[in-house]
């Protein structure tokens, strides 16, 4: 059986780090991107190597599509050198940032930042990746519970994530001839450094979210990575075009 390989964007911290570790624990080799924190990327690389998997980290700003051609050239050279093929199996579009701003205070710059990293970047990175994906591969896009329910100060972020959810259904339809499945994982509130770390440090917000959630707490990165790893397995081969919310049952 040939080695499976996953490309995970934004894999150096938070949800992406746990996704990389969880997918590696399933016996998959990992390639991940990081935006600027090389030290954090090196730590994740070491953790994955300790699991006995091959791993490679690349610096990439996924909001800047002008970088994509050079990135995929680097990626293909690495794959051919390590595996004798430029193909890989799983693409996880996770990289992202967040802002918490009221709609009436959101600037065009804020909006463009959210759109570029969460929708435009995902759209065109996926487009560039498809020729390198093996038949039977998977694309997993990370959305948010905020695309289903509305909480103040997330209009730009959530609108971009809503676009990703529609885009994913089109991927599932249009890539069917390549036997590539595409799905969305939509985390609820998770206690990471994302968006300034509010879900980890803002006690009032943590209490509010916990009260709104059936299982009574804010999520942890470990709650999300295993679901992504499942979607990168043969057990998930018949799941396609679906949105899986991983939120502990918030706002049911």
Residue frames relative to the residue before (quaternion, step in Angstrom):
aa qw qx qy qz dx dy dz
X 1.0000 0.0000 0.0000 0.0000 0.00 0.00 0.00
X 0.4127 -0.7255 0.4915 0.2483 3.58 -0.79 1.01
X 0.5738 -0.5982 0.4448 0.3392 3.54 -1.21 0.60
X 0.3156 -0.7228 0.5837 0.1932 3.57 -0.98 0.87
X 0.1466 -0.7889 0.5956 0.0378 3.53 -1.09 0.83
X 0.1336 -0.7875 0.5993 0.0534 3.57 -0.97 0.93
X 0.1900 -0.7310 0.6436 0.1238 3.53 -1.18 0.76
X 0.0372 -0.8023 0.5941 -0.0441 3.57 -0.61 1.20
X 0.2512 -0.7653 0.5700 0.1621 3.58 -0.71 1.02
X 0.8155 0.2019 -0.1750 0.5134 3.55 -1.10 0.76
X 0.3127 0.8170 -0.4345 0.2144 3.55 1.00 0.86
X 0.5495 0.6722 -0.3802 0.3188 3.59 1.21 0.00
X 0.8125 0.1050 -0.0447 0.5717 3.61 1.18 -0.33
X 0.8213 0.3126 -0.1792 0.4423 3.53 -1.37 0.06
X 0.8397 -0.1059 0.1056 0.5220 3.54 -1.00 -0.90
X 0.6542 0.5418 -0.3233 0.4171 3.58 0.93 -0.86
X 0.6161 0.5403 -0.3375 0.4632 3.56 1.03 -0.77
X 0.7003 0.4574 -0.2869 0.4670 3.57 0.82 -0.94
X 0.5925 0.5466 -0.3679 0.4634 3.59 1.08 -0.62
X 0.6611 0.5127 -0.3099 0.4517 3.58 0.88 -0.95
X 0.6814 0.4783 -0.2906 0.4716 3.59 0.90 -0.90
X 0.6719 0.5045 -0.3012 0.4510 3.59 0.96 -0.84
X 0.6553 0.4873 -0.3130 0.4849 3.58 0.99 -0.81
X 0.6314 0.5311 -0.3312 0.4578 3.60 0.99 -0.79
X 0.6355 0.5453 -0.3244 0.4399 3.59 1.06 -0.78
X 0.6389 0.5039 -0.3182 0.4864 3.60 1.28 -0.32
X 0.6055 -0.5940 0.3471 0.4000 3.59 1.28 0.18
X 0.5104 0.6286 -0.4134 0.4164 3.57 1.25 0.48
X 0.3976 -0.6843 0.5516 0.2635 3.59 -1.02 0.77
X 0.2929 -0.8013 0.5136 0.0920 3.55 -1.04 0.85
X 0.0328 -0.6972 0.7146 0.0471 3.48 -1.25 0.78
X 0.0643 0.8119 -0.5793 0.0338 3.59 -0.81 0.87
X 0.3412 -0.7179 0.5664 0.2177 3.52 -1.26 0.47
X 0.1028 -0.7505 0.6468 0.0889 3.50 -1.31 0.44
X 0.5192 -0.6704 0.4371 0.2999 3.57 -1.11 0.65
X 0.8306 -0.1316 0.1258 0.5263 3.60 0.67 -1.04
X 0.6627 0.5335 -0.3079 0.4260 3.62 1.14 -0.53
X 0.1653 -0.8300 0.5280 0.0711 3.55 0.19 1.31
X 0.6085 0.5661 -0.3537 0.4291 3.59 1.05 -0.72
X 0.6617 0.4853 -0.3018 0.4854 3.59 0.95 -0.89
X 0.6311 0.5338 -0.3325 0.4541 3.59 1.00 -0.81
X 0.6521 0.5173 -0.3179 0.4541 3.60 0.97 -0.82
X 0.6231 0.5379 -0.3365 0.4573 3.59 1.07 -0.71
X 0.6604 0.4932 -0.3043 0.4775 3.58 0.96 -0.89
X 0.6112 0.5542 -0.3414 0.4503 3.57 1.01 -0.82
X 0.6702 0.4981 -0.2955 0.4642 3.57 0.90 -0.93
X 0.6474 0.5273 -0.3189 0.4485 3.60 0.96 -0.86
X 0.6756 0.4810 -0.2957 0.4741 3.58 0.97 -0.83
X 0.6229 0.5311 -0.3374 0.4648 3.58 1.02 -0.75
X 0.6369 0.5310 -0.3235 0.4557 3.57 1.07 -0.72
X 0.6362 0.4957 -0.3234 0.4950 3.58 1.27 -0.34
X 0.5531 -0.6506 0.3699 0.3660 3.57 1.31 0.04
X 0.5773 0.5766 -0.3845 0.4318 3.59 1.22 0.36
X 0.4958 -0.5998 0.5270 0.3416 3.54 -1.24 0.49
X 0.0195 0.7983 -0.6002 0.0452 3.57 -1.09 0.73
X 0.0033 -0.7774 0.6289 -0.0061 3.55 -1.14 0.71
X 0.1844 -0.7777 0.5944 0.0893 3.58 -0.94 0.93
X 0.0933 -0.7759 0.6231 0.0328 3.55 -1.06 0.88
X 0.3977 -0.6774 0.5563 0.2712 3.56 -1.07 0.73
X 0.1749 0.7756 -0.5882 0.1481 3.58 -0.91 0.96
X 0.2392 -0.7111 0.6415 0.1600 3.54 -1.10 0.81
X 0.2449 -0.8291 0.4851 0.1312 3.58 -0.13 1.27
X 0.5844 0.5510 -0.3917 0.4488 3.59 1.24 0.02
X 0.6873 0.4531 -0.2570 0.5062 3.60 1.29 -0.24
X 0.2245 -0.8306 0.4924 0.1312 3.57 0.03 1.26
X 0.5390 0.6231 -0.4104 0.3909 3.62 1.20 -0.30
X 0.6398 0.5324 -0.3222 0.4510 3.61 1.24 -0.35
X 0.5400 0.7026 -0.3811 0.2636 3.57 1.19 -0.52
X 0.6377 0.5324 -0.3522 0.4311 3.62 0.92 -0.80
X 0.6733 0.4805 -0.2981 0.4764 3.60 0.90 -0.91
X 0.6299 0.5373 -0.3374 0.4480 3.58 1.01 -0.77
X 0.7087 0.4529 -0.2837 0.4605 3.59 0.80 -0.94
X 0.5769 0.5467 -0.3814 0.4721 3.60 1.16 -0.43
X 0.6391 0.5077 -0.3093 0.4881 3.59 0.99 -0.86
X 0.6594 0.5272 -0.2997 0.4443 3.55 0.91 -0.99
X 0.6871 0.4804 -0.2902 0.4615 3.58 0.84 -0.96
X 0.6296 0.5229 -0.3398 0.4634 3.59 1.00 -0.73
X 0.6421 0.5146 -0.3159 0.4723 3.58 0.99 -0.83
X 0.6766 0.5022 -0.2989 0.4480 3.59 0.82 -1.00
X 0.6708 0.4921 -0.3073 0.4620 3.58 0.90 -0.87
X 0.6603 0.5122 -0.3057 0.4563 3.57 1.04 -0.76
X 0.7481 0.4096 -0.2142 0.4760 3.59 0.95 -0.88
X 0.8279 0.2408 -0.0672 0.5021 3.58 0.95 -0.91
X 0.4586 -0.6995 0.4444 0.3208 3.58 1.23 -0.22
X 0.7305 0.2773 -0.2097 0.5878 3.57 1.27 0.34
X 0.4116 -0.7108 0.5146 0.2461 3.57 -1.14 0.62
X 0.5434 0.6474 -0.3766 0.3792 3.59 1.30 0.12
X 0.0354 -0.7560 0.6505 0.0646 3.53 -1.30 0.48
X 0.5557 -0.6936 0.3973 0.2287 3.57 -1.29 0.29
X 0.8244 0.1483 -0.0279 0.5455 3.58 0.89 -0.90
X 0.1019 -0.7624 0.6363 0.0587 3.55 -1.03 0.88
X 0.0642 -0.7819 0.6201 0.0074 3.56 -0.76 1.10
X 0.1765 -0.7916 0.5813 0.0656 3.57 -0.44 1.26
X 0.0924 0.8421 -0.5148 0.1313 3.55 0.09 1.35
X 0.5551 0.6618 -0.4019 0.3040 3.61 1.00 -0.76
X 0.3025 0.7614 -0.5361 0.2032 3.56 -0.94 0.81
X 0.2051 -0.7290 0.6351 0.1523 3.48 -1.39 0.29
X 0.2576 -0.7740 0.5565 0.1578 3.56 -1.24 0.24
X 0.1118 -0.7480 0.6425 0.1234 3.52 -1.28 0.36
X 0.1980 -0.7388 0.6296 0.1362 3.54 -1.18 0.62
X 0.2716 0.7457 -0.5533 0.2531 3.56 -0.15 1.34
X 0.5126 -0.6178 0.4853 0.3464 3.59 -0.99 0.72
X 0.6458 -0.5330 0.3918 0.3812 3.56 -1.17 0.65
X 0.7103 0.4856 -0.2720 0.4310 3.58 0.83 -0.97
X 0.7096 0.4130 -0.2582 0.5091 3.59 1.27 -0.26
X 0.5070 0.6629 -0.4176 0.3594 3.59 1.27 -0.13
X 0.2846 -0.7802 0.5399 0.1371 3.56 -0.76 1.09
X 0.6571 -0.4774 0.3904 0.4336 3.54 -1.29 0.17
X 0.6160 0.5439 -0.3383 0.4586 3.58 1.06 -0.72
X 0.6297 0.5225 -0.3229 0.4756 3.59 0.98 -0.85
X 0.6777 0.5092 -0.2847 0.4476 3.54 0.86 -1.06
X 0.6653 0.5059 -0.3036 0.4575 3.58 0.90 -0.94
X 0.6182 0.5490 -0.3425 0.4462 3.58 1.03 -0.79
X 0.6802 0.4828 -0.2878 0.4705 3.59 0.89 -0.93
X 0.6749 0.5029 -0.2939 0.4530 3.56 0.92 -0.93
X 0.6698 0.5247 -0.3072 0.4263 3.57 0.91 -0.93
X 0.7537 0.3958 -0.2353 0.4689 3.59 0.81 -0.90
X 0.7713 0.3991 -0.2053 0.4513 3.59 0.95 -0.83
X 0.7917 0.2517 -0.1541 0.5349 3.61 1.14 -0.42
X 0.7184 0.4259 -0.2690 0.4797 3.60 0.60 -1.08
X 0.6710 0.4973 -0.3016 0.4599 3.59 0.88 -0.91
X 0.6523 0.5079 -0.3053 0.4725 3.58 0.97 -0.88
X 0.6399 0.5477 -0.3177 0.4354 3.58 0.95 -0.94
X 0.7838 0.3631 -0.1927 0.4655 3.57 0.67 -1.10
X 0.5752 0.5365 -0.3967 0.4733 3.61 1.13 -0.40
X 0.6365 0.5158 -0.3251 0.4723 3.59 0.99 -0.79
X 0.6317 0.5415 -0.3246 0.4498 3.57 0.99 -0.86
X 0.6818 0.4782 -0.2783 0.4785 3.57 0.97 -0.91
X 0.6839 0.5241 -0.2819 0.4221 3.58 1.07 -0.78
X 0.5701 0.6570 -0.3882 0.3043 3.59 0.98 -0.81
X 0.6606 0.5016 -0.3517 0.4340 3.69 0.81 -0.75
X 0.7018 0.4505 -0.2638 0.4847 3.60 1.19 -0.48
X 0.5644 0.6020 -0.3915 0.4072 3.61 1.24 -0.10
X 0.4673 -0.6678 0.5080 0.2786 3.55 -0.96 0.88
X 0.5772 -0.5283 0.4782 0.3989 3.54 -1.24 0.43
X 0.7631 0.2851 -0.2470 0.5248 3.57 -0.87 0.95
X 0.4435 0.7071 -0.4460 0.3231 3.58 1.27 0.19
X 0.3415 -0.7319 0.5585 0.1894 3.55 -1.33 0.05
X 0.1266 -0.7228 0.6685 0.1205 3.51 -1.27 0.57
X 0.0573 -0.7867 0.6147 -0.0028 3.56 -0.81 1.05
X 0.1212 -0.8000 0.5868 0.0307 3.55 -0.57 1.19
X 0.3115 -0.7564 0.5487 0.1723 3.55 -0.95 0.90
X 0.1042 -0.7862 0.6088 0.0186 3.55 -0.72 1.14
X 0.4241 -0.6760 0.5331 0.2810 3.57 -1.03 -0.79
X 0.5900 -0.5463 0.4592 0.3775 3.54 -1.22 0.49
X 0.6055 0.5961 -0.3405 0.4025 3.57 1.18 -0.62
X 0.5703 0.5524 -0.3993 0.4585 3.60 1.23 -0.02
X 0.6810 0.4414 -0.2848 0.5103 3.61 1.28 -0.28
X 0.7868 0.1402 -0.0712 0.5968 3.58 0.93 -0.91
X 0.3766 -0.7456 0.5184 0.1833 3.55 -1.21 0.50
X 0.0124 0.7511 -0.6597 0.0225 3.53 -0.94 1.00
X 0.6032 -0.6037 0.3654 0.3718 3.63 -0.92 0.76
X 0.8260 0.3103 -0.2358 0.4072 3.52 -1.38 0.52
X 0.6859 0.4609 -0.3068 0.4723 3.63 1.14 0.34
X 0.2750 0.8222 -0.4785 0.1390 3.61 1.19 0.31
X 0.6910 0.4727 -0.2988 0.4581 3.62 0.86 -0.89
X 0.6540 0.5139 -0.2974 0.4688 3.57 0.93 -0.93
X 0.7121 0.4657 -0.2663 0.4528 3.56 0.78 -1.05
X 0.6143 0.5442 -0.3519 0.4502 3.60 1.05 -0.67
X 0.6454 0.5035 -0.3167 0.4792 3.59 1.00 -0.79
X 0.6568 0.5018 -0.3094 0.4702 3.58 0.99 -0.81
X 0.5999 0.5430 -0.3569 0.4669 3.59 1.07 -0.66
X 0.6317 0.5287 -0.3206 0.4676 3.56 1.06 -0.76
X 0.6311 0.5330 -0.3271 0.4589 3.58 1.01 -0.79
X 0.6488 0.5241 -0.3282 0.4435 3.60 0.98 -0.77
X 0.6441 0.4870 -0.3177 0.4969 3.60 1.00 -0.78
X 0.6360 0.5453 -0.3174 0.4443 3.58 0.93 -0.93
X 0.6489 0.5385 -0.3250 0.4282 3.59 0.94 -0.85
X 0.6367 0.5144 -0.3374 0.4649 3.60 1.00 -0.71
X 0.6384 0.5087 -0.3241 0.4782 3.57 1.07 -0.69
X 0.6025 0.5465 -0.3509 0.4639 3.59 1.05 -0.72
X 0.6592 0.5231 -0.3107 0.4419 3.57 0.86 -0.99
X 0.6804 0.4837 -0.2797 0.4743 3.57 1.02 -0.81
X 0.7704 0.4174 -0.2135 0.4320 3.55 0.71 -1.09
X 0.7070 0.4226 -0.2702 0.4985 3.61 1.19 -0.38
X 0.3531 0.7742 -0.4683 0.2379 3.56 1.30 0.11
X 0.6436 0.5358 -0.3379 0.4296 3.61 1.01 -0.73
X 0.6733 0.4493 -0.2851 0.5133 3.57 1.27 -0.37
X 0.4074 -0.7271 0.4451 0.3274 3.58 1.36 0.02
X 0.4266 0.6653 -0.4855 0.3737 3.57 1.10 0.75
X 0.2236 -0.7742 0.5820 0.1088 3.58 -0.75 1.09
X 0.1105 -0.7851 0.6072 0.0515 3.56 -1.14 0.69
X 0.0398 0.8006 -0.5930 0.0762 3.55 -0.86 1.02
X 0.3607 -0.7037 0.5744 0.2117 3.52 -1.38 0.35
X 0.1199 -0.7178 0.6774 0.1075 3.53 -1.15 0.74
X 0.1004 -0.8130 0.5735 0.0036 3.57 -0.69 1.14
X 0.1986 -0.7932 0.5650 0.1103 3.60 -0.18 1.22
X 0.4047 -0.6322 0.5904 0.2967 3.51 -1.31 0.40
X 0.7630 -0.2929 0.2454 0.5214 3.58 -1.14 -0.52
X 0.0374 -0.8007 0.5969 -0.0340 3.56 -0.79 1.09
X 0.4439 -0.7183 0.4821 0.2336 3.56 -0.97 0.90
X 0.3127 0.7119 -0.5649 0.2760 3.57 0.08 1.36
X 0.6612 -0.4864 0.3802 0.4263 3.59 -1.30 -0.22
X 0.3965 0.7493 -0.4538 0.2747 3.58 1.32 -0.08
X 0.8525 0.1152 -0.0949 0.5010 3.56 -1.06 0.83
X 0.7202 -0.4327 0.2482 0.4821 3.56 1.09 0.70
X 0.5279 -0.6922 0.3720 0.3222 3.57 1.30 0.20
X 0.2429 0.8189 -0.4951 0.1592 3.59 1.22 0.43
X 0.6867 0.4973 -0.2939 0.4413 3.58 0.96 -0.81
X 0.6809 0.4520 -0.2785 0.5046 3.57 1.33 -0.10
X 0.8026 0.3244 -0.1260 0.4845 3.56 1.10 -0.69
X 0.6569 0.5076 -0.3139 0.4608 3.60 1.13 -0.55
X 0.3088 -0.8093 0.4680 0.1749 3.57 -0.03 1.31
X 0.6413 0.5231 -0.3335 0.4516 3.59 0.99 -0.78
X 0.6643 0.4947 -0.3013 0.4725 3.58 0.96 -0.86
X 0.6231 0.5387 -0.3360 0.4569 3.59 1.00 -0.83
X 0.6617 0.5037 -0.3023 0.4659 3.57 0.94 -0.90
X 0.6536 0.5176 -0.3129 0.4550 3.58 0.94 -0.89
X 0.6712 0.4938 -0.2975 0.4660 3.58 0.87 -0.96
X 0.6421 0.5305 -0.3235 0.4490 3.57 0.94 -0.88
X 0.6749 0.4964 -0.2901 0.4625 3.58 0.99 -0.83
X 0.6826 0.4775 -0.2775 0.4785 3.58 1.17 -0.57
X 0.6736 0.5107 -0.2643 0.4643 3.57 1.30 -0.37
X 0.5305 -0.6644 0.4239 0.3120 3.56 -0.78 1.05
X 0.7440 0.3916 -0.2251 0.4924 3.60 0.91 -0.84
X 0.5211 -0.7591 0.3221 0.2202 3.55 1.32 0.40
X 0.7424 0.3159 -0.2491 0.5357 3.61 1.06 0.60
X 0.5519 -0.5394 0.5069 0.3841 3.51 -1.41 0.09
X 0.5322 -0.6487 0.4435 0.3149 3.57 -1.07 0.70
X 0.2789 -0.7105 0.6178 0.1889 3.53 -1.39 0.31
X 0.6564 -0.5173 0.3522 0.4214 3.63 -1.12 0.51
X 0.6339 0.5594 -0.3258 0.4232 3.58 1.04 -0.78
X 0.5904 0.5718 -0.3674 0.4353 3.59 1.24 -0.34
X 0.7222 0.4664 -0.2275 0.4574 3.58 1.17 -0.60
X 0.6497 0.5815 -0.3312 0.3606 3.58 0.85 -0.99
X 0.6569 0.5370 -0.3147 0.4255 3.57 0.97 -0.82
X 0.6189 0.5333 -0.3401 0.4658 3.58 1.13 -0.62
X 0.6319 0.5063 -0.3192 0.4924 3.58 1.03 -0.80
X 0.6460 0.5178 -0.3190 0.4613 3.60 0.96 -0.85
X 0.6175 0.5386 -0.3352 0.4652 3.59 1.04 -0.77
X 0.6824 0.4853 -0.2928 0.4616 3.59 0.91 -0.89
X 0.6625 0.4369 -0.2884 0.5357 3.58 1.30 -0.32
X 0.6070 0.5308 -0.3641 0.4661 3.60 1.03 0.72
X 0.6338 -0.5352 0.3957 0.3940 3.55 -1.25 0.38
X 0.5654 0.6066 -0.3909 0.3993 3.59 1.15 -0.51
X 0.7268 0.4113 -0.2317 0.4989 3.61 1.17 -0.54
X 0.3172 0.8149 -0.4568 0.1634 3.60 1.25 0.19
X 0.7326 0.4178 -0.2320 0.4847 3.62 1.12 -0.56
X 0.5316 0.5747 -0.4255 0.4539 3.58 1.26 0.32
X 0.1749 0.7937 -0.5557 0.1751 3.57 -0.62 1.12
X 0.8384 0.1609 -0.1378 0.5022 3.56 -0.97 0.89
X 0.5381 0.6553 -0.3726 0.3771 3.57 1.22 0.42
X 0.2994 -0.7020 0.6165 0.1935 3.50 -1.33 0.49
X 0.0778 -0.7929 0.6043 0.0112 3.58 -0.63 1.14
X 0.1728 -0.7910 0.5795 0.0930 3.57 -0.48 1.16
X 0.1149 -0.7823 0.6120 0.0153 3.55 -0.87 1.06
X 0.2933 0.8054 -0.4384 0.2706 3.53 0.38 1.29
X 0.5140 -0.6526 0.4212 0.3640 3.58 1.21 0.09
X 0.5935 -0.5856 0.3563 0.4217 3.58 1.29 0.22
X 0.2122 0.7861 -0.5503 0.1851 3.59 0.73 1.06
X 0.8629 0.0292 -0.0503 0.5020 3.56 -1.10 0.86
X 0.1273 0.8175 -0.5445 0.1380 3.55 0.77 1.04
